[in-house]
Amino acid sequence: MNNPPTSLDEVIQRLSEIIEQAKQTSSRIGYFAALYWKMTNRVKAGIVGGSFADGPRMERLSVCFALRYLTAWQQYPDAKADMTQSWRFAFDCTGHVRPIILQHLVLGIHTHINLDLGIAVAETVSVGELPGLKGDYDLINDILRKLLREIQEDIASVSPAIAWLDRIGARTLDEFIHFSLTVARAEAWNAAERLTLLSGEARQKEIARMDNSTLEFANGIRHPGWLFAPVMLWVRLWEQTPIPEVIERLTD
């Protein structure tokens, strides 16, 4: 990536630029970028506030993690770019009208956690340093839990059908989403443990396997099957808020 960020402040600035560009071009790429911008600000606040045992290490990890997304975003316009299949699929989906707002967000979250997080951990610490990182790694789950409720409220404000579903089963939906992310982060940690034991071609083969697995799951998110398709269509028909306004709401 050209001029990669070296601090969370720089990451936040890059995300802000992606968000502004997405608003100007009415691109759904801005949906996940908005969520990620908000999450990165929360992590930064936690570092500044001393929530983590090793703040500088958490910043290095967060920057390394973000770099994978930023690199994929930069590569995406080039159809011949050697980028991960799962990120190209997630970005491709933003060009389609059918997916609902929540699907776009979940696709971004899924790809970034299931593919990128384990790689970022393995690139930040050695196998011997992994146990010392685990406590700070798990603290992110608490930040996610608080943020997810806010994001769900943001989505409900621009998606009437989601708002209705939220009212009749908010706690259940909250717990399901948080549980899914907790499981995904646990699997990402397992991936980091595998990757730290590998190097060179063996590591690249494992990353390629992870990419294929992530893509397969992402396809299920994009095409949930006949049982959920009518519900998704019903939700989508009620989502009439202009894309720039949705992005703006997600960054509030």
HUWOLIN-V396536 format. One line per field, one symbol per residue. phi: phi as a letter, one per 40 degrees, with the letter a starting at -180 (. if undefined). Layout:
phi=???
This chain:
phi=.cfccbacccccccccccccccccbfbcdcccdcccdccccccdcccccgcbcbcdcccccccccccccccccccdccccccbccccccccdcccbccccdccdcccccdccccbcccccccccbcdccddccdccdcccdcccdccccccccccccbbdccccccccadcccdcccccccccccccccccccccccbafccccccccccccccccccccccbcgcccdccccccccccbcdddccdccccc
